[in-house]
Each structure stands twice: as C-alpha cells, then as structure tokens.
Amino acid sequence: MPFQNKKGRENLVKKNLTILLTLTLVGTVSFIVYFSLTPSKTQEKELIIGEKSVENKEELVEEIKPPEYFCPVCGEKTTEEDSKLRPLAIIIENHPAARPQSGLEDACIVYETLAEGGITRFLAIYTHKDCKNIGPVRSVREYFASIAKGYDAILAHCGGSPTGYSTVKELHVAALDEFANSGAYWRAKNRNRPHNLYTSTENLRKRAAQKKFDSEANFESFKFKDDISIQERPDETYVEIDFSSPKFKAKYEYDKGKNSYVRFMGGLPHKDSNSGEQLQVKNILVQITSIQIVDKIGRVKIGTVGNGTAYAFLDGKATKGKWVRENSTSTIKFYDEFGKEIKLNRGQTWIEIIPPNRKVNFPKI
C-alpha cells in the first residue's frame, strides 16, 4: 500500500465511517418497512366458517362460542328462565300395545332398559321443552328412581314395584304418582288400559307447584360441543342394540346431512304419535352393567352406581370407554379410553342400559 500522510489517513477514516453509517441506515429502514407490510400469521389467510369469513382468531372464537343460556340436560339453546327449570322424569311404556308413544321426540334424554319379561321401558327426561301429550305412563322401578334422583328430577309414574316405592322414599325423590295426583293425568279413549295413561309437562309442573316442590334443580350437567363439519362425517353407519326378542331390538341409522341417527324399534321406524315423525337422535350412549332377574314376575335389578364398559356413538363415529357414577345422587358420566369426559352434541341423547351378555352391533372402531 502506498504511503499516506496523517491528513490523508483521517480523510480515509471519515469516508469509511460515512459508508458504514449509510449502509446501517438503509438496512434499518428496509427491516422496518418489511415487517410493517408483511401480514402476521393470523392475517396471512382468512379463516372460513360455513359461508362466512373472518379475519382473525378473536372473531373465530366469537363465532363458535356456546349459547349464553342452554339446557343443562341436552345443551340446546334456551332462555335464562328455562335453563334453570327442574327436570321432569317420566316413565313411558314400550309394550307393543303402547306404540307409537307420544312425546319422546321432545325429551332431552331418554333412558332405555329392561323392565321385566324382556320388555323394555323408557325414562324420558324433559327440561326446557313443553309437551302437551306424553305417554303411555307406567310404573316405577328402583333403577328409574335412582336415575331420576341424579338429575334432581320430579318423577312422574303410575304405581310401582315394592322396591321402586322404597327407593323413591329412601332417596327422597320428588314424585307425582298418578294414584295420588290423578288430576295431572288423563286416560285416552282410543287405547285400552293400562296402555292409555297420559300427562303433559304443563300438568306436572302445575301439580308440582301445588305440592310446593322446588322449581329449580341442582345437578352436574354433561359437557357439550358443536357438530363437526359435514366433510368430517362418514357417509353411513349404524348401531344395533339387542335387548331381548326382536320386538325390542333397537336400531339407529346415521343421517350424514343432519348429523343424527334415525331410530327403529322392532324392525320398524320408531315414530312419535304426536307428530308422526321418526325419532332423530344426536347422541347414543350404551352403558353395560349388571342386570339380574330378582322375582317370579321377571323384575330385574340393575346396577346404576359404580363403573363399567361404555360406548358412545355421535358424529357417525364410535368410541369405546367407561361409564362412572359415584353415588345415587349424581349423574352418570361417560369417558373415553384416555379418561377424558366425552362431549356430546347439542340435542337429544338416548342412553341404552344393557347387561354384558347382550350385543351391541356396529362397524368396527
């Protein structure tokens, strides 16, 4: 390098410093401009819900949040007042002479299990929906009284077995037996006894108020979710539950468009007499537990407290898991194989209680 005097060296340093500062300034400005114009990850693309688009996660959360007030039994949207109503648990007959029943379509949950002689019976639980015609109403069994207690429900029935009456008394179930509350019921003229006793939610709530029953209940609700997208649903599937004879075989066929299951009973579409429509079910839960015949009439004892194998059918999919009920004042909960409580779709649920020796048929999980 050629020799430079002191002044020349100073000029060279100044020149290099100027170049360095200029490059630094240009880099800084470029950095700021780039990140101010580049969209964030939440803005990079629109999130689509149905036909409506949203631009950020906050709007997405608002779109799918649950209703402000919903039924604690079925999860459907309702009013603040109706969300606090005490459930009504009504025992409904399923003898072939009792079909088609009235009012099952308006229930939030329906329990189905054996009564005696292979005949099944229903416990239908109503909360936020009114129904003007429900029945035929039949007698109570101890397991139905125990299940009703789990919802702190007002139990409607006509008579009962000795153990049914004793369980109502022991568990302090608020009950409206037709024998002592005939004004809340009526006999239909187009059917023969004992398959002709009917009631309504209005009649039962009016009678409950006269007896000064609490109008609000306290129980632990299920967890709910929204339906999955139609793209995630299978084209078809089914569930078959064999209680005893073919007359009492329950079958459900999946409806992809409605994300629900249409119900069949004894090989025929199970229709509601009030509307003439086939029953549509959002969730099917199968509880496998001990069921033992205890007398000559064929009455049974059913294990409703404890735990055991369970299946859940919703969104056209099957999940094997476990049912758990801590005591006779709690509701029955259902968990998947990892111990996580199963979230139900909003709408009607049927809970099928069967012994270990009866079959549940469905496509393999």
DRENBAMAR-283622 format. One record per residue (C-alpha): residue in one letter; x, y, z. Coordinates in steps of 0.1 Angstrom, whole numbers, padded with zeros to 4 digits, always signed. Layout:
! DRENBAMAR-283622
AXYZ;...
This chain:
! DRENBAMAR-283622
M+0000+0000+0000;P+0014+0034-0008;F+0024+0057+0020;Q-0003+0082+0032;N+0003+0112+0054;K-0018+0120+0085;K-0043+0141+0068;G-0049+0115+0041;R-0055+0088+0067;E-0081+0110+0085;N-0100+0116+0053;L-0100+0078+0045;V-0114+0071+0080;K-0142+0097+0076;K-0151+0082+0042;N-0153+0047+0055;L-0174+0058+0085;T-0198+0076+0062;I-0203+0045+0041;L-0208+0023+0072;L-0235+0046+0086;T-0253+0048+0053;L-0254+0010+0049;T-0267+0007+0085;L-0294+0033+0079;V-0306+0016+0047;G-0307-0018+0064;T-0327-0005+0094;V-0353+0013+0071;S-0356-0019+0050;F-0362-0040+0081;I-0390-0017+0094;V-0407-0015+0060;Y-0406-0053+0055;F-0423-0062+0089;S-0448-0033+0087;L-0461-0046+0053;T-0458-0083+0059;P-0491-0098+0073;S-0490-0117+0106;K-0498-0154+0107;T-0534-0147+0119;Q-0538-0123+0090;E-0520-0143+0063;K-0552-0161+0052;E-0588-0159+0060;L-0605-0184+0083;I-0637-0198+0068;I-0668-0209+0088;G-0695-0221+0066;E-0701-0193+0041;K-0689-0165+0064;S-0653-0155+0065;V-0634-0139+0095;E-0601-0122+0096;N-0586-0131+0129;K-0588-0156+0158;E-0608-0133+0180;E-0637-0133+0155;L-0634-0171+0151;V-0638-0176+0189;E-0669-0154+0189;E-0684-0174+0160;I-0683-0208+0177;K-0688-0199+0214;P-0717-0218+0231;P-0751-0201+0236;E-0754-0178+0266;Y-0782-0199+0280;F-0786-0236+0273;C-0804-0266+0286;P-0782-0284+0311;V-0796-0318+0301;C-0793-0316+0262;G-0772-0285+0256;E-0797-0268+0233;K-0801-0230+0233;T-0829-0218+0255;T-0839-0188+0277;E-0823-0180+0311;E-0856-0189+0328;D-0859-0223+0311;S-0822-0231+0316;K-0829-0233+0354;L-0861-0254+0353;R-0862-0286+0373;P-0862-0317+0350;L-0893-0339+0348;A-0885-0376+0346;I-0915-0396+0331;I-0917-0433+0329;I-0930-0444+0295;E-0942-0478+0284;N-0927-0497+0254;H-0950-0527+0252;P-0960-0532+0215;A-0996-0522+0226;A-0982-0489+0238;R-0966-0480+0204;P-0963-0454+0190;Q-0956-0434+0221;S-0963-0397+0225;G-0938-0371+0234;L-0905-0389+0232;E-0894-0365+0205;D-0895-0336+0229;A-0874-0353+0257;C-0839-0341+0264;I-0826-0375+0273;V-0843-0409+0271;Y-0830-0439+0291;E-0840-0474+0277;T-0836-0506+0296;L-0854-0538+0306;A-0883-0538+0330;E-0895-0575+0331;G-0901-0604+0308;G-0877-0590+0282;I-0899-0559+0278;T-0881-0526+0277;R-0892-0493+0293;F-0882-0457+0289;L-0874-0429+0314;A-0878-0397+0294;I-0863-0365+0309;Y-0878-0331+0300;T-0864-0297+0308;H-0868-0267+0285;K-0894-0280+0260;D-0931-0282+0267;C-0950-0312+0256;K-0988-0314+0257;N-0992-0352+0253;I-0968-0377+0269;G-0973-0414+0274;P-0984-0440+0280;V-0971-0435+0315;R-0963-0466+0335;S-0950-0478+0369;V-0917-0470+0386;R-0887-0494+0392;E-0859-0487+0417;Y-0833-0481+0390;F-0855-0455+0373;A-0860-0437+0406;S-0822-0438+0412;I-0815-0423+0377;A-0841-0396+0382;K-0825-0386+0415;G-0792-0380+0397;Y-0809-0351+0378;D-0828-0340+0410;A-0859-0345+0388;I-0896-0347+0396;L-0906-0383+0388;A-0939-0390+0371;H-0953-0425+0372;C-0983-0447+0378;G-0978-0471+0407;G-0946-0492+0410;S-0929-0523+0423;P-0923-0526+0461;T-0886-0518+0456;G-0895-0489+0433;Y-0916-0473+0460;S-0890-0479+0487;T-0862-0463+0466;V-0884-0432+0460;K-0888-0429+0497;E-0852-0437+0506;L-0837-0412+0481;H-0863-0386+0488;V-0873-0384+0452;A-0899-0357+0444;A-0926-0380+0429;L-0960-0374+0413;D-0976-0409+0414;E-1009-0409+0394;F-1026-0428+0423;A-1022-0396+0445;N-1022-0370+0417;S-1048-0381+0393;G-1056-0345+0382;A-1022-0343+0364;Y-1031-0373+0342;W-1058-0385+0319;R-1069-0417+0302;A-1070-0417+0264;K-1102-0432+0250;N-1086-0447+0219;R-1065-0472+0238;N-1071-0499+0263;R-1059-0500+0299;P-1032-0500+0311;H-1017-0485+0279;N-1037-0453+0279;L-1024-0431+0307;Y-1011-0397+0296;T-0998-0364+0310;S-0982-0332+0300;T-0953-0310+0311;E-0978-0282+0320;N-0999-0305+0342;L-0969-0319+0360;R-0953-0285+0367;K-0986-0272+0379;R-0991-0301+0403;A-0955-0298+0415;A-0961-0262+0423;Q-0992-0271+0443;K-0972-0296+0463;K-0945-0269+0468;F-0917-0288+0451;D-0887-0267+0443;S-0889-0254+0407;E-0851-0253+0402;A-0827-0283+0404;N-0791-0287+0412;F-0771-0314+0394;E-0740-0318+0374;S-0745-0313+0337;F-0729-0331+0307;K-0703-0313+0286;F-0714-0303+0251;K-0699-0293+0218;D-0709-0282+0183;D-0715-0306+0154;I-0684-0315+0133;S-0683-0303+0097;I-0701-0323+0070;Q-0667-0330+0054;E-0656-0349+0086;R-0687-0371+0087;P-0689-0407+0074;D-0714-0414+0046;E-0733-0440+0066;T-0731-0462+0097;Y-0754-0479+0122;V-0759-0491+0158;E-0780-0521+0168;I-0789-0530+0204;D-0803-0564+0212;F-0822-0562+0245;S-0841-0595+0243;S-0865-0606+0215;P-0867-0590+0180;K-0898-0569+0191;F-0875-0549+0214;K-0844-0546+0192;A-0833-0510+0188;K-0815-0498+0157;Y-0801-0465+0146;E-0791-0454+0111;Y-0768-0424+0107;D-0780-0394+0087;K-0749-0376+0074;G-0768-0344+0064;K-0784-0339+0098;N-0755-0355+0118;S-0781-0375+0137;Y-0794-0411+0139;V-0829-0422+0129;R-0843-0447+0153;F-0860-0481+0146;M-0878-0503+0171;G-0887-0540+0164;G-0877-0536+0127;L-0899-0506+0121;P-0893-0468+0121;H-0898-0456+0156;K-0922-0427+0152;D-0937-0402+0177;S-0975-0403+0177;N-0978-0365+0182;S-0960-0356+0150;G-0959-0388+0131;E-0922-0382+0125;Q-0894-0408+0130;L-0873-0401+0161;Q-0840-0383+0154;V-0812-0387+0180;K-0779-0367+0182;N-0761-0390+0207;I-0763-0427+0216;L-0746-0438+0248;V-0745-0475+0258;Q-0740-0484+0294;I-0731-0520+0301;T-0739-0531+0337;S-0752-0559+0358;I-0789-0568+0352;Q-0803-0597+0373;I-0838-0612+0375;V-0850-0610+0411;D-0885-0624+0412;K-0910-0648+0396;I-0926-0619+0377;G-0893-0613+0360;R-0885-0579+0376;V-0848-0570+0374;K-0822-0554+0395;I-0799-0530+0376;G-0765-0517+0387;T-0767-0479+0383;V-0739-0469+0406;G-0702-0478+0400;N-0685-0480+0367;G-0682-0503+0337;T-0677-0505+0299;A-0695-0480+0277;Y-0698-0470+0241;A-0706-0435+0227;F-0719-0430+0192;L-0720-0395+0178;D-0709-0377+0146;G-0712-0411+0129;K-0683-0424+0149;A-0679-0450+0177;T-0659-0445+0209;K-0653-0472+0235;G-0648-0460+0270;K-0662-0462+0305;W-0693-0450+0324;V-0689-0438+0360;R-0715-0429+0386;E-0702-0421+0421;N-0734-0424+0440;S-0772-0424+0437;T-0775-0386+0438;S-0750-0380+0409;T-0755-0382+0372;I-0739-0410+0351;K-0708-0397+0332;F-0691-0412+0302;Y-0654-0411+0295;D-0632-0422+0265;E-0604-0447+0268;F-0580-0419+0280;G-0602-0409+0309;K-0615-0377+0292;E-0652-0369+0296;I-0670-0373+0263;K-0685-0341+0250;L-0720-0346+0235;N-0736-0329+0205;R-0764-0305+0214;G-0797-0323+0211;Q-0814-0354+0222;T-0794-0383+0237;W-0805-0419+0242;I-0788-0439+0269;E-0791-0477+0264;I-0786-0498+0295;I-0778-0535+0288;P-0762-0565+0305;P-0728-0578+0294;N-0744-0608+0277;R-0764-0587+0252;K-0749-0575+0219;V-0742-0540+0205;N-0735-0543+0168;F-0718-0515+0148;P-0690-0512+0123;K-0656-0517+0138;I-0639-0488+0156;
